[in-house]
Amino acid sequence: MKKKDYLKLLETIAKHDEYYFEQTKPRISDYEYDQLVLKAKKIEKEHPEWAFDTSPTKQVGERTTKGFKHVSHKFPMLSLANTYSPEEVEDWVKRVQKLLGAEHFKMCMELKMDGTAISLLYEKGQLKRAVTRGDGKKGDDVTQNIMTIASLPHQLKGAHPPKELEVRAEVFMPKSVFHALNKEKEEAGDDLYANPRNAAAGSLKLLDSNLCAKRKLDIICYGIPDPRSADIVEQSAIHTYLKKMGLPTFSEKHYGIAKSTEEILNFAERIEKERQKMSYEIDGIVIKVDALKNHDRLGVTGKSPRWAVAYKFAPEQEITVIKDITVQVGRTGVLTPVAELKPVLVAGSTISRATLHNEQEIERKDFRIGDTVIIEKGGDVIPKVVSVVKSKRSGHFKTWKMPNNCPACGSIVERAEGEVAVRCPNKKECPAQNLRRFEFFVSKNAMDIDHMGPKVIEKLNAAGFLQSLSDIYRLTKEDLENVEGFQEKSVENLLASINASKETTLARFLLAIGIKYIGAGTAELIAQEAGSLEGAMKMDYETLCKIDGVGEKGAQSVVDFFKDSHHCLEVKELTELGVHPSVAAATKKKGHAFEGRTFVLTGGLESYTRSEAAELIKERGGRVSSSVSQKTDYVLVGEDPGSKYEKAKKLGVKCIHEAEFKKLI
């Protein structure tokens, strides 16, 4: 090993730290990252003269963020060392035995939450401050965002709370919220979050607490760095104390005591089996020496405590075969290739299908029909084809190409310049698009009609009751009673849900009717600008282009949608059947630096969707345009900016990046 190779390794680790902590877009798994760090540690042990204080092996990893007040931790927030096998857990237990000079000692076991670490400070029972881990010595003050978490009390229970209590906790995003957020980002054409952990971290760093509140974060408290403040002597007693104080913590079945490696592994095995049923993500368990007095005795090494270790679950992977690649047609006509797999059990469920995203992805990973492949559940939820086992490929395997005709209606597909997507243009008569359109219309983010899932829609469609969206509101008790599988109670439930959905917001309605390029955030911006359904239908291209959350393609799409007499008739019939979209009044902040200023947004932002950034600007009295001119005050430049950035530079318009934007906010 040469020193230049070691330095190159450190550069690689630093780059992945940037992807993970700053961009919240990891490019490798936790396991792969840990292996890089372990390799660096091994080299530093062999060549201590090469090591230096800023080596990633000695850093916690996370950094403080511009735009937030930085606060020093009274007690350092360290990161845990990781183990990945029973043998490594056994080695850790033996090391602790040797350091303590005791063969037997108790260990507390807890869930390892896959979120972002936080320190909470309560003074006389009142929540005063919340700070991120940061670099372990100081972090970001995110108190206003933490205050939006519904499950976290601002006042501790009890008549005599301690004068000062610092609590360690993990902020996370529930799985259901994560999937809804990614669905919204997908509809808006924004990059998706890689996993709930990154979504939680990104949400916590939003500079507007109102936006953070919409992300519906949650929290679990698990530690007290100064146990003297609570008169506690064992880690296992901390959970009971936290619960007594009214703080959210682990349920009794999610922590326990062990006296041996065998008991630790039994607990880990049980938790791994329960993992899929949990409403939040975990990635393993944490093992801690139970007696708190021994924590000081054992101390720390580098950036990790010796008295605790994580035992991480590896993503469950299986090997199977791609029997075929079929095509699924979405509500907007996009053709998506799907791997039809030889059924295999992965993480508790049988997987027989997995999306392959698009034909470029298939070419990049060289997937072929007949290939033996490795699959896993992304975030242990979404089936994902990871890679081909090329050693199993023998002879000629059939390569796959996107069909030239829609598999549902036979129409010749279209490939728009600059787009990855391949589409079926037959919007009105393609049966697959129509079914997906109904499914989207009734979905949670749209009209939110309970008891009307895909199978119900297929039955109603097959029975001839659903030809247009407005037919949903024409359904009667007699109609439903004639459809196989509908009982009296299910008929009542469905009709009640349909009736309840008539009172909705204009934003939900604009999303539900399926205007191309218009996601939930964009629909909200259009709704606030239009003020009414009639106003939205009359908006022209120039007016829409002033709302950058819409964009030029979106603006044209809205205009084209409402120019179509078929769509206008559909909207008219929906409103005549009692659907009543309304707009909630927006609250604007007066006297802000954005007031009267015109912004143009270009490129991808890390902390916000472009719709969210546009909303922040408008709330502060600014306006958002999609085109750069001499009248533009600021161009907000994100990752991979387009021609707007070049035009702004030519015109001498002030260009700002996200950090400066946050300061201006």
QUIBEL-V316617 format. One record per helix or strand of 2 or more residues. SS is the DSSP state (2 for helix, 1 for strand). FROM is the first residue (numbers start at 1). LEN is the number of residues. Records with the same first field share a line. If there is no record, write none. Layout:
SS: FROM-LEN / FROM-LEN
This chain:
2: 3-20 / 30-17 / 56-3 / 86-15 / 143-4 / 175-14 / 196-9 / 209-6 / 227-4 / 235-10 / 252-3 / 261-17 / 293-6 / 359-7 / 390-3 / 431-11 / 454-9 / 469-6 / 477-5 / 488-13 / 506-7 / 520-11 / 533-6 / 541-5 / 551-13 / 565-12 / 610-10 / 643-9 / 658-7
1: 70-3 / 82-2 / 107-7 / 116-8 / 126-7 / 138-4 / 164-10 / 217-7 / 255-4 / 282-8 / 300-2 / 304-2 / 308-5 / 317-13 / 334-13 / 349-7 / 372-7 / 382-7 / 412-4 / 422-3 / 503-3 / 580-3 / 598-5 / 623-3 / 634-4 / 654-4
